């Protein structure tokens, strides 16, 4: 479907706030009153219990989103308006870091296993190499390369509907990894066969074990 397809062309595309708001009911009092500009103690609890969050940034192609995860509390609360997020070992593309240098606006979505509400945080981020911050995140003798210092501007919980509809935490909806192409298969096919995906897949478990931190 192209941008010229009548299904996604005018008059079906919304271009102003008034037209958008006309389609939806007024937001409830609860949905408006839950937003604050600091980490309320109830919201701190979500951060402290979360082993996984999504980090959104902005680049010249549009929005970007990257997973972050570790033991619960891996995102530390410096104060009620500041979060610290370590940048653990990854693929060294450093996409999120490049994006933040160009545009510091970020979003975080915290998930807690078994809990259907999520926590949304918006703010701005700086990339720090401060040894006093780095040392807070040493795991198995390994320190992160950098730490994101996130200045909080907005925090609120997202209601449970999306996770309830998706049954995200239900074992019944889990699928075997073999139901999807392996990472090596993807790399082989995208590269037109020039990448040795079979070797990549074979060595991945051990490589992951050695480079987790």
SEBARO-13809 format. One record per residue: residue number from 0; residue in three letters; x, y, z of N, C-alpha, C in turn. Coordinates in nm, 3 decimals, always signed. Example, Ala and Ser with C-alpha at 12.3 -4.5 7.8 and 13.67 -1.06 7.14 Angstrom:
<atoms>
[0 'ALA' [+1.319 -0.569 +0.780] [+1.230 -0.450 +0.780] [+1.320 -0.330 +0.780]]
[1 'SER' [+1.285 -0.225 +0.708] [+1.367 -0.106 +0.714] [+1.290 +0.003 +0.787]]
</atoms>
This chain:
<atoms>
[0 'UNK' [+0.085 -0.119 +0.000] [+0.000 +0.000 +0.000] [+0.089 +0.125 +0.000]]
[1 'UNK' [+0.075 +0.210 -0.099] [+0.156 +0.330 -0.109] [+0.083 +0.448 -0.049]]
[2 'UNK' [+0.156 +0.559 -0.035] [+0.096 +0.679 +0.022] [-0.011 +0.738 -0.070]]
[3 'UNK' [-0.011 +0.695 -0.197] [-0.112 +0.744 -0.291] [-0.237 +0.657 -0.295]]
[4 'UNK' [-0.236 +0.548 -0.220] [-0.353 +0.462 -0.213] [-0.470 +0.541 -0.155]]
[5 'UNK' [-0.589 +0.533 -0.216] [-0.702 +0.611 -0.167] [-0.741 +0.580 -0.024]]
[6 'UNK' [-0.706 +0.460 +0.024] [-0.741 +0.424 +0.161] [-0.663 +0.504 +0.264]]
[7 'UNK' [-0.546 +0.552 +0.226] [-0.467 +0.629 +0.323] [-0.444 +0.771 +0.275]]
[8 'UNK' [-0.518 +0.814 +0.178] [-0.508 +0.951 +0.127] [-0.629 +1.030 +0.172]]
[9 'UNK' [-0.622 +1.162 +0.158] [-0.734 +1.249 +0.192] [-0.857 +1.200 +0.120]]
[10 'UNK' [-0.976 +1.202 +0.180] [-1.007 +1.265 +0.309] [-0.995 +1.174 +0.429]]
[11 'UNK' [-0.923 +1.062 +0.415] [-0.916 +0.965 +0.525] [-0.803 +0.995 +0.623]]
[12 'UNK' [-0.712 +1.081 +0.587] [-0.599 +1.111 +0.675] [-0.630 +1.235 +0.758]]
[13 'UNK' [-0.608 +1.223 +0.889] [-0.632 +1.337 +0.979] [-0.511 +1.427 +0.981]]
[14 'UNK' [-0.537 +1.557 +0.977] [-0.428 +1.654 +0.972] [-0.434 +1.761 +1.080]]
[15 'UNK' [-0.535 +1.757 +1.165] [-0.541 +1.858 +1.270] [-0.601 +1.799 +1.396]]
[16 'UNK' [-0.571 +1.865 +1.508] [-0.613 +1.817 +1.640] [-0.765 +1.811 +1.653]]
[17 'UNK' [-0.834 +1.914 +1.601] [-0.979 +1.919 +1.614] [-1.045 +1.797 +1.550]]
[18 'UNK' [-0.999 +1.759 +1.429] [-1.055 +1.644 +1.361] [-1.028 +1.516 +1.439]]
[19 'UNK' [-0.911 +1.508 +1.497] [-0.876 +1.391 +1.577] [-0.964 +1.381 +1.701]]
[20 'UNK' [-0.972 +1.492 +1.775] [-1.048 +1.490 +1.900] [-1.196 +1.464 +1.877]]
[21 'UNK' [-1.245 +1.501 +1.759] [-1.387 +1.480 +1.729] [-1.422 +1.331 +1.721]]
[22 'UNK' [-1.323 +1.247 +1.698] [-1.347 +1.103 +1.686] [-1.352 +1.032 +1.821]]
[23 'UNK' [-1.300 +1.096 +1.923] [-1.284 +1.030 +2.052] [-1.364 +1.098 +2.161]]
[24 'UNK' [-1.399 +1.022 +2.264] [-1.469 +1.078 +2.379] [-1.371 +1.161 +2.463]]
[25 'UNK' [-1.425 +1.240 +2.552] [-1.342 +1.316 +2.645] [-1.264 +1.219 +2.734]]
[26 'UNK' [-1.138 +1.248 +2.762] [-1.062 +1.160 +2.851] [-1.122 +1.163 +2.991]]
[27 'UNK' [-1.114 +1.051 +3.059] [-1.170 +1.042 +3.194] [-1.086 +1.122 +3.293]]
[28 'UNK' [-1.145 +1.148 +3.408] [-1.072 +1.220 +3.513] [-0.951 +1.141 +3.557]]
[29 'UNK' [-0.965 +1.008 +3.562] [-0.853 +0.924 +3.604] [-0.736 +0.933 +3.506]]
[30 'UNK' [-0.769 +0.933 +3.376] [-0.663 +0.934 +3.276] [-0.585 +1.065 +3.277]]
[31 'UNK' [-0.648 +1.172 +3.324] [-0.579 +1.301 +3.329] [-0.507 +1.323 +3.462]]
[32 'UNK' [-0.565 +1.275 +3.570] [-0.508 +1.303 +3.702] [-0.388 +1.217 +3.737]]
[33 'UNK' [-0.364 +1.110 +3.658] [-0.254 +1.019 +3.690] [-0.117 +1.073 +3.651]]
[34 'UNK' [-0.113 +1.178 +3.570] [+0.016 +1.230 +3.519] [+0.076 +1.331 +3.614]]
[35 'UNK' [+0.204 +1.311 +3.646] [+0.279 +1.405 +3.729] [+0.415 +1.430 +3.664]]
[36 'UNK' [+0.488 +1.526 +3.716] [+0.617 +1.559 +3.657] [+0.734 +1.513 +3.744]]
[37 'UNK' [+0.708 +1.412 +3.826] [+0.812 +1.358 +3.913] [+0.781 +1.212 +3.942]]
[38 'UNK' [+0.875 +1.143 +4.004] [+0.857 +1.002 +4.036] [+0.788 +0.989 +4.171]]
[39 'UNK' [+0.656 +0.990 +4.169] [+0.577 +0.968 +4.290] [+0.618 +0.833 +4.351]]
[40 'UNK' [+0.610 +0.818 +4.482] [+0.648 +0.689 +4.544] [+0.581 +0.568 +4.480]]
[41 'UNK' [+0.456 +0.580 +4.438] [+0.389 +0.468 +4.372] [+0.454 +0.437 +4.238]]
[42 'UNK' [+0.498 +0.540 +4.167] [+0.563 +0.520 +4.039] [+0.706 +0.470 +4.056]]
[43 'UNK' [+0.769 +0.512 +4.165] [+0.903 +0.460 +4.195] [+0.899 +0.307 +4.208]]
[44 'UNK' [+0.790 +0.257 +4.266] [+0.778 +0.113 +4.287] [+0.781 +0.037 +4.155]]
[45 'UNK' [+0.718 +0.093 +4.051] [+0.720 +0.030 +3.919] [+0.863 +0.022 +3.866]]
[46 'UNK' [+0.938 +0.130 +3.878] [+1.076 +0.134 +3.829] [+1.161 +0.033 +3.904]]
[47 'UNK' [+1.143 +0.028 +4.035] [+1.225 -0.060 +4.118] [+1.196 -0.207 +4.094]]
[48 'UNK' [+1.075 -0.240 +4.053] [+1.039 -0.380 +4.030] [+1.057 -0.424 +3.885]]
[49 'UNK' [+1.086 -0.330 +3.797] [+1.091 -0.362 +3.654] [+1.227 -0.418 +3.612]]
[50 'UNK' [+1.227 -0.533 +3.540] [+1.351 -0.585 +3.482] [+1.365 -0.551 +3.334]]
[51 'UNK' [+1.269 -0.473 +3.281] [+1.269 -0.450 +3.136] [+1.198 -0.319 +3.105]]
[52 'UNK' [+1.258 -0.242 +3.012] [+1.192 -0.121 +2.963] [+1.227 -0.101 +2.817]]
[53 'UNK' [+1.148 -0.020 +2.753] [+1.173 +0.021 +2.615] [+1.218 +0.166 +2.617]]
[54 'UNK' [+1.324 +0.196 +2.544] [+1.378 +0.331 +2.535] [+1.348 +0.385 +2.396]]
[55 'UNK' [+1.271 +0.493 +2.390] [+1.240 +0.554 +2.261] [+1.324 +0.680 +2.242]]
[56 'UNK' [+1.374 +0.697 +2.120] [+1.450 +0.816 +2.083] [+1.403 +0.861 +1.945]]
[57 'UNK' [+1.464 +0.966 +1.895] [+1.423 +1.025 +1.767] [+1.544 +1.037 +1.676]]
[58 'UNK' [+1.527 +0.997 +1.548] [+1.635 +1.019 +1.452] [+1.578 +1.074 +1.323]]
[59 'UNK' [+1.663 +1.091 +1.223] [+1.618 +1.154 +1.098] [+1.529 +1.063 +1.013]]
[60 'UNK' [+1.514 +0.938 +1.055] [+1.423 +0.847 +0.986] [+1.287 +0.840 +1.054]]
[61 'UNK' [+1.278 +0.896 +1.173] [+1.155 +0.892 +1.250] [+1.182 +0.854 +1.393]]
[62 'UNK' [+1.088 +0.779 +1.454] [+1.108 +0.733 +1.590] [+1.191 +0.606 +1.594]]
[63 'UNK' [+1.256 +0.583 +1.707] [+1.338 +0.465 +1.725] [+1.304 +0.407 +1.863]]
[64 'UNK' [+1.316 +0.277 +1.878] [+1.282 +0.213 +2.005] [+1.377 +0.098 +2.028]]
[65 'UNK' [+1.427 +0.088 +2.152] [+1.528 -0.013 +2.182] [+1.498 -0.077 +2.317]]
[66 'UNK' [+1.515 -0.210 +2.328] [+1.490 -0.277 +2.456] [+1.608 -0.261 +2.552]]
[67 'UNK' [+1.576 -0.253 +2.680] [+1.676 -0.248 +2.786] [+1.630 -0.340 +2.898]]
[68 'UNK' [+1.721 -0.421 +2.951] [+1.679 -0.513 +3.056] [+1.792 -0.564 +3.140]]
[69 'UNK' [+1.759 -0.598 +3.263] [+1.854 -0.656 +3.358] [+1.773 -0.695 +3.482]]
[70 'UNK' [+1.840 -0.720 +3.592] [+1.769 -0.755 +3.715] [+1.679 -0.639 +3.756]]
[71 'UNK' [+1.567 -0.667 +3.824] [+1.477 -0.559 +3.869] [+1.554 -0.449 +3.941]]
[72 'UNK' [+1.521 -0.326 +3.908] [+1.591 -0.211 +3.965] [+1.714 -0.172 +3.886]]
[73 'UNK' [+1.733 -0.231 +3.766] [+1.852 -0.198 +3.688] [+1.852 -0.052 +3.644]]
[74 'UNK' [+1.735 +0.008 +3.633] [+1.726 +0.153 +3.617] [+1.717 +0.213 +3.757]]
[75 'UNK' [+1.816 +0.291 +3.794] [+1.822 +0.345 +3.929] [+1.758 +0.483 +3.937]]
[76 'UNK' [+1.702 +0.511 +4.053] [+1.640 +0.641 +4.080] [+1.739 +0.726 +4.157]]
[77 'UNK' [+1.789 +0.830 +4.093] [+1.883 +0.920 +4.161] [+1.808 +1.014 +4.254]]
[78 'UNK' [+1.700 +1.069 +4.205] [+1.609 +1.149 +4.286] [+1.473 +1.147 +4.217]]
[79 'UNK' [+1.375 +1.221 +4.270] [+1.240 +1.207 +4.216] [+1.220 +1.269 +4.079]]
[80 'UNK' [+1.326 +1.324 +4.021] [+1.318 +1.374 +3.885] [+1.434 +1.328 +3.797]]
[81 'UNK' [+1.506 +1.226 +3.842] [+1.622 +1.178 +3.766] [+1.634 +1.027 +3.772]]
[82 'UNK' [+1.647 +0.965 +3.654] [+1.671 +0.822 +3.642] [+1.809 +0.797 +3.581]]
[83 'UNK' [+1.869 +0.686 +3.619] [+1.998 +0.646 +3.564] [+1.981 +0.512 +3.494]]
[84 'UNK' [+2.020 +0.507 +3.367] [+2.004 +0.386 +3.285] [+2.140 +0.347 +3.229]]
[85 'UNK' [+2.195 +0.233 +3.272] [+2.326 +0.190 +3.221] [+2.315 +0.140 +3.077]]
[86 'UNK' [+2.418 +0.163 +2.999] [+2.423 +0.109 +2.863] [+2.514 -0.014 +2.864]]
[87 'UNK' [+2.452 -0.130 +2.874] [+2.526 -0.255 +2.877] [+2.579 -0.293 +2.738]]
[88 'UNK' [+2.655 -0.400 +2.734] [+2.712 -0.447 +2.608] [+2.602 -0.478 +2.508]]
[89 'UNK' [+2.625 -0.442 +2.383] [+2.527 -0.467 +2.279] [+2.596 -0.487 +2.146]]
[90 'UNK' [+2.532 -0.438 +2.041] [+2.586 -0.460 +1.906] [+2.678 -0.348 +1.859]]
[91 'UNK' [+2.699 -0.248 +1.945] [+2.788 -0.135 +1.916] [+2.740 -0.045 +1.802]]
[92 'UNK' [+2.615 -0.059 +1.762] [+2.559 +0.038 +1.667] [+2.536 +0.172 +1.737]]
[93 'UNK' [+2.516 +0.167 +1.867] [+2.488 +0.284 +1.952] [+2.385 +0.380 +1.888]]
[94 'UNK' [+2.281 +0.321 +1.829] [+2.178 +0.402 +1.765] [+2.114 +0.500 +1.862]]
[95 'UNK' [+2.073 +0.449 +1.979] [+2.005 +0.536 +2.075] [+2.096 +0.649 +2.120]]
[96 'UNK' [+2.223 +0.618 +2.141] [+2.317 +0.720 +2.186] [+2.337 +0.828 +2.079]]
[97 'UNK' [+2.350 +0.786 +1.955] [+2.363 +0.882 +1.846] [+2.239 +0.972 +1.840]]
[98 'UNK' [+2.123 +0.909 +1.855] [+1.999 +0.986 +1.850] [+1.992 +1.090 +1.961]]
[99 'UNK' [+2.031 +1.049 +2.081] [+2.024 +1.140 +2.195] [+2.118 +1.258 +2.178]]
[100 'UNK' [+2.234 +1.235 +2.120] [+2.326 +1.347 +2.095] [+2.264 +1.450 +2.000]]
[101 'UNK' [+2.182 +1.402 +1.908] [+2.118 +1.492 +1.812] [+1.990 +1.553 +1.867]]
[102 'UNK' [+1.918 +1.476 +1.949] [+1.791 +1.521 +2.005] [+1.774 +1.451 +2.139]]
[103 'UNK' [+1.780 +1.522 +2.250] [+1.782 +1.459 +2.382] [+1.647 +1.405 +2.430]]
[104 'UNK' [+1.540 +1.426 +2.357] [+1.409 +1.380 +2.402] [+1.400 +1.228 +2.399]]
[105 'UNK' [+1.353 +1.171 +2.510] [+1.342 +1.027 +2.522] [+1.209 +0.989 +2.588]]
[106 'UNK' [+1.171 +0.864 +2.570] [+1.059 +0.805 +2.640] [+1.100 +0.670 +2.692]]
[107 'UNK' [+1.044 +0.632 +2.808] [+1.070 +0.501 +2.865] [+0.936 +0.435 +2.896]]
[108 'UNK' [+0.925 +0.307 +2.866] [+0.807 +0.229 +2.901] [+0.853 +0.110 +2.984]]
[109 'UNK' [+0.815 +0.111 +3.113] [+0.857 +0.006 +3.205] [+0.751 -0.104 +3.214]]
[110 'UNK' [+0.796 -0.230 +3.205] [+0.709 -0.345 +3.221] [+0.753 -0.425 +3.343]]
[111 'UNK' [+0.656 -0.480 +3.414] [+0.681 -0.566 +3.528] [+0.612 -0.700 +3.501]]
[112 'UNK' [+0.685 -0.810 +3.495] [+0.625 -0.938 +3.463] [+0.505 -0.969 +3.553]]
[113 'UNK' [+0.395 -1.008 +3.491] [+0.275 -1.043 +3.564] [+0.184 -0.925 +3.594]]
[114 'UNK' [+0.232 -0.804 +3.570] [+0.153 -0.684 +3.596] [+0.109 -0.626 +3.463]]
[115 'UNK' [-0.018 -0.598 +3.448] [-0.068 -0.552 +3.319] [-0.058 -0.402 +3.299]]
[116 'UNK' [-0.048 -0.325 +3.408] [-0.022 -0.182 +3.391] [+0.126 -0.162 +3.359]]
[117 'UNK' [+0.157 -0.062 +3.279] [+0.295 -0.025 +3.250] [+0.317 +0.119 +3.296]]
[118 'UNK' [+0.442 +0.162 +3.298] [+0.474 +0.298 +3.342] [+0.542 +0.374 +3.229]]
[119 'UNK' [+0.486 +0.490 +3.197] [+0.540 +0.573 +3.090] [+0.614 +0.693 +3.149]]
[120 'UNK' [+0.736 +0.713 +3.102] [+0.818 +0.825 +3.146] [+0.866 +0.901 +3.023]]
[121 'UNK' [+0.848 +1.032 +3.024] [+0.901 +1.118 +2.918] [+0.999 +1.216 +2.979]]
[122 'UNK' [+1.102 +1.252 +2.901] [+1.198 +1.348 +2.951] [+1.309 +1.373 +2.851]]
[123 'UNK' [+1.423 +1.412 +2.903] [+1.541 +1.434 +2.819] [+1.657 +1.357 +2.881]]
[124 'UNK' [+1.755 +1.324 +2.797] [+1.866 +1.241 +2.845] [+2.000 +1.301 +2.808]]
[125 'UNK' [+2.096 +1.276 +2.896] [+2.237 +1.309 +2.871] [+2.318 +1.180 +2.884]]
[126 'UNK' [+2.427 +1.171 +2.810] [+2.514 +1.054 +2.816] [+2.633 +1.087 +2.904]]
[127 'UNK' [+2.652 +1.008 +3.009] [+2.758 +1.037 +3.106] [+2.861 +0.925 +3.114]]
[128 'UNK' [+2.988 +0.965 +3.132] [+3.096 +0.870 +3.161] [+3.152 +0.895 +3.300]]
[129 'UNK' [+3.075 +0.962 +3.385] [+3.118 +0.993 +3.521] [+3.149 +0.864 +3.597]]
[130 'UNK' [+3.273 +0.847 +3.644] [+3.310 +0.722 +3.714] [+3.221 +0.691 +3.834]]
[131 'UNK' [+3.172 +0.795 +3.902] [+3.087 +0.772 +4.019] [+2.952 +0.714 +3.979]]
[132 'UNK' [+2.907 +0.745 +3.858] [+2.782 +0.686 +3.808] [+2.807 +0.547 +3.750]]
[133 'UNK' [+2.914 +0.534 +3.673] [+2.948 +0.406 +3.613] [+2.962 +0.298 +3.720]]
[134 'UNK' [+3.027 +0.333 +3.831] [+3.056 +0.235 +3.937] [+2.930 +0.182 +4.005]]
[135 'UNK' [+2.820 +0.252 +3.991] [+2.694 +0.208 +4.052] [+2.635 +0.086 +3.982]]
[136 'UNK' [+2.685 +0.058 +3.860] [+2.621 -0.044 +3.777] [+2.713 -0.161 +3.742]]
[137 'UNK' [+2.816 -0.183 +3.821] [+2.906 -0.295 +3.795] [+2.835 -0.427 +3.827]]
[138 'UNK' [+2.835 -0.518 +3.730] [+2.777 -0.651 +3.748] [+2.880 -0.754 +3.700]]
[139 'UNK' [+2.904 -0.855 +3.783] [+3.002 -0.959 +3.750] [+3.137 -0.897 +3.713]]
[140 'UNK' [+3.170 -0.789 +3.782] [+3.297 -0.721 +3.759] [+3.302 -0.638 +3.633]]
[141 'UNK' [+3.192 -0.627 +3.561] [+3.187 -0.554 +3.435] [+3.105 -0.425 +3.452]]
[142 'UNK' [+3.159 -0.316 +3.404] [+3.091 -0.187 +3.413] [+3.032 -0.149 +3.277]]
[143 'UNK' [+2.921 -0.077 +3.275] [+2.868 -0.029 +3.147] [+2.961 +0.077 +3.090]]
[144 'UNK' [+2.953 +0.096 +2.960] [+3.039 +0.196 +2.896] [+2.995 +0.337 +2.933]]
[145 'UNK' [+2.865 +0.359 +2.934] [+2.810 +0.490 +2.967] [+2.683 +0.472 +3.050]]
[146 'UNK' [+2.635 +0.583 +3.103] [+2.509 +0.584 +3.177] [+2.424 +0.698 +3.122]]
[147 'UNK' [+2.298 +0.668 +3.094] [+2.205 +0.773 +3.056] [+2.148 +0.838 +3.181]]
[148 'UNK' [+2.157 +0.969 +3.186] [+2.097 +1.046 +3.294] [+1.969 +1.108 +3.238]]
[149 'UNK' [+1.856 +1.056 +3.282] [+1.727 +1.098 +3.228] [+1.660 +1.197 +3.322]]
[150 'UNK' [+1.636 +1.316 +3.272] [+1.562 +1.417 +3.347] [+1.414 +1.399 +3.319]]
[151 'UNK' [+1.338 +1.369 +3.423] [+1.198 +1.334 +3.410] [+1.111 +1.458 +3.393]]
[152 'UNK' [+1.024 +1.456 +3.293] [+0.930 +1.566 +3.270] [+0.785 +1.522 +3.287]]
[153 'UNK' [+0.758 +1.393 +3.265] [+0.622 +1.342 +3.275] [+0.624 +1.195 +3.311]]
[154 'UNK' [+0.536 +1.155 +3.404] [+0.525 +1.016 +3.444] [+0.378 +0.981 +3.465]]
[155 'UNK' [+0.336 +0.868 +3.410] [+0.204 +0.817 +3.443] [+0.193 +0.670 +3.406]]
[156 'UNK' [+0.098 +0.603 +3.470] [+0.078 +0.462 +3.439] [-0.014 +0.447 +3.319]]
[157 'UNK' [+0.014 +0.345 +3.239] [-0.072 +0.311 +3.126] [-0.166 +0.201 +3.170]]
[158 'UNK' [-0.294 +0.215 +3.140] [-0.392 +0.117 +3.186] [-0.364 -0.020 +3.127]]
[159 'UNK' [-0.431 -0.122 +3.181] [-0.397 -0.261 +3.153] [-0.452 -0.316 +3.022]]
[160 'UNK' [-0.535 -0.241 +2.950] [-0.608 -0.300 +2.838] [-0.518 -0.367 +2.733]]
[161 'UNK' [-0.410 -0.302 +2.695] [-0.325 -0.357 +2.589] [-0.267 -0.492 +2.627]]
[162 'UNK' [-0.220 -0.504 +2.751] [-0.160 -0.630 +2.794] [-0.266 -0.736 +2.820]]
[163 'UNK' [-0.384 -0.693 +2.865] [-0.494 -0.788 +2.883] [-0.537 -0.844 +2.748]]
[164 'UNK' [-0.551 -0.755 +2.649] [-0.592 -0.801 +2.516] [-0.488 -0.893 +2.453]]
[165 'UNK' [-0.362 -0.864 +2.477] [-0.255 -0.943 +2.416] [-0.223 -1.071 +2.491]]
[166 'UNK' [-0.272 -1.082 +2.617] [-0.240 -1.197 +2.702] [-0.088 -1.215 +2.713]]
[167 'UNK' [-0.018 -1.103 +2.722] [+0.128 -1.106 +2.713] [+0.193 -1.199 +2.815]]
[168 'UNK' [+0.141 -1.203 +2.937] [+0.206 -1.282 +3.041] [+0.155 -1.426 +3.048]]
[169 'UNK' [+0.064 -1.462 +2.961] [+0.007 -1.597 +2.966] [+0.097 -1.698 +2.896]]
[170 'UNK' [+0.134 -1.806 +2.964] [+0.215 -1.910 +2.899] [+0.144 -1.970 +2.778]]
[171 'UNK' [+0.012 -1.963 +2.775] [-0.064 -2.024 +2.667] [-0.037 -1.960 +2.531]]
[172 'UNK' [+0.010 -1.835 +2.529] [+0.031 -1.767 +2.401] [+0.177 -1.768 +2.358]]
[173 'UNK' [+0.263 -1.823 +2.441] [+0.404 -1.828 +2.404] [+0.425 -1.926 +2.288]]
[174 'UNK' [+0.515 -1.889 +2.198] [+0.544 -1.974 +2.083] [+0.690 -2.018 +2.089]]
[175 'UNK' [+0.723 -2.133 +2.032] [+0.863 -2.177 +2.032] [+0.948 -2.086 +1.944]]
[176 'UNK' [+1.073 -2.067 +1.981] [+1.162 -1.982 +1.902] [+1.173 -2.031 +1.760]]
[177 'UNK' [+1.159 -2.161 +1.740] [+1.171 -2.219 +1.606] [+1.057 -2.180 +1.513]]
[178 'UNK' [+0.951 -2.118 +1.568] [+0.839 -2.076 +1.484] [+0.875 -1.952 +1.401]]
[179 'UNK' [+0.984 -1.887 +1.436] [+1.031 -1.770 +1.362] [+1.170 -1.797 +1.306]]
[180 'UNK' [+1.210 -1.727 +1.201] [+1.344 -1.750 +1.146] [+1.451 -1.712 +1.248]]
[181 'UNK' [+1.558 -1.789 +1.250] [+1.668 -1.758 +1.341] [+1.737 -1.630 +1.297]]
[182 'UNK' [+1.815 -1.572 +1.388] [+1.888 -1.449 +1.352] [+1.989 -1.476 +1.241]]
[183 'UNK' [+2.050 -1.596 +1.245] [+2.144 -1.630 +1.138] [+2.075 -1.643 +1.003]]
[184 'UNK' [+1.956 -1.701 +1.003] [+1.879 -1.713 +0.878] [+1.845 -1.576 +0.822]]
[185 'UNK' [+1.802 -1.487 +0.909] [+1.769 -1.351 +0.866] [+1.891 -1.283 +0.804]]
[186 'UNK' [+2.006 -1.295 +0.871] [+2.127 -1.230 +0.820] [+2.171 -1.290 +0.687]]
[187 'UNK' [+2.159 -1.421 +0.675] [+2.197 -1.486 +0.549] [+2.108 -1.439 +0.435]]
[188 'UNK' [+1.979 -1.437 +0.457] [+1.886 -1.402 +0.350] [+1.894 -1.254 +0.313]]
[189 'UNK' [+1.906 -1.167 +0.413] [+1.915 -1.024 +0.385] [+2.044 -0.990 +0.311]]
[190 'UNK' [+2.151 -1.064 +0.343] [+2.280 -1.036 +0.279] [+2.294 -1.105 +0.144]]
[191 'UNK' [+2.191 -1.174 +0.100] [+2.200 -1.246 -0.026] [+2.292 -1.365 -0.021]]
[192 'UNK' [+2.309 -1.421 +0.098] [+2.391 -1.540 +0.113] [+2.537 -1.515 +0.143]]
[193 'UNK' [+2.578 -1.390 +0.155] [+2.719 -1.360 +0.181] [+2.754 -1.373 +0.329]]
[194 'UNK' [+2.653 -1.371 +0.416] [+2.678 -1.384 +0.559] [+2.660 -1.529 +0.600]]
[195 'UNK' [+2.753 -1.579 +0.683] [+2.749 -1.718 +0.728] [+2.656 -1.730 +0.849]]
[196 'UNK' [+2.528 -1.741 +0.821] [+2.429 -1.745 +0.927] [+2.433 -1.872 +1.008]]
[197 'UNK' [+2.466 -1.984 +0.948] [+2.472 -2.110 +1.020] [+2.576 -2.105 +1.132]]
[198 'UNK' [+2.694 -2.052 +1.099] [+2.798 -2.037 +1.201] [+2.754 -1.937 +1.308]]
[199 'UNK' [+2.691 -1.831 +1.266] [+2.642 -1.729 +1.359] [+2.546 -1.793 +1.460]]
[200 'UNK' [+2.450 -1.870 +1.411] [+2.353 -1.935 +1.500] [+2.421 -2.034 +1.593]]
[201 'UNK' [+2.515 -2.110 +1.540] [+2.581 -2.213 +1.619] [+2.662 -2.152 +1.734]]
[202 'UNK' [+2.726 -2.039 +1.708] [+2.812 -1.977 +1.809] [+2.739 -1.880 +1.900]]
[203 'UNK' [+2.613 -1.849 +1.867] [+2.540 -1.746 +1.941] [+2.524 -1.775 +2.090]]
[204 'UNK' [+2.482 -1.895 +2.132] [+2.463 -1.917 +2.277] [+2.589 -1.892 +2.358]]
[205 'UNK' [+2.703 -1.941 +2.312] [+2.827 -1.922 +2.386] [+2.871 -1.776 +2.381]]
[206 'UNK' [+2.854 -1.713 +2.264] [+2.890 -1.572 +2.252] [+2.804 -1.487 +2.347]]
[207 'UNK' [+2.676 -1.519 +2.355] [+2.587 -1.448 +2.444] [+2.630 -1.465 +2.590]]
[208 'UNK' [+2.664 -1.587 +2.626] [+2.706 -1.614 +2.762] [+2.831 -1.533 +2.801]]
[209 'UNK' [+2.925 -1.524 +2.708] [+3.051 -1.457 +2.738] [+3.041 -1.304 +2.733]]
[210 'UNK' [+2.941 -1.251 +2.662] [+2.937 -1.107 +2.641] [+2.812 -1.043 +2.700]]
[211 'UNK' [+2.744 -1.112 +2.792] [+2.621 -1.056 +2.849] [+2.648 -0.925 +2.923]]
[212 'UNK' [+2.762 -0.919 +2.990] [+2.805 -0.797 +3.060] [+2.947 -0.760 +3.016]]
</atoms>
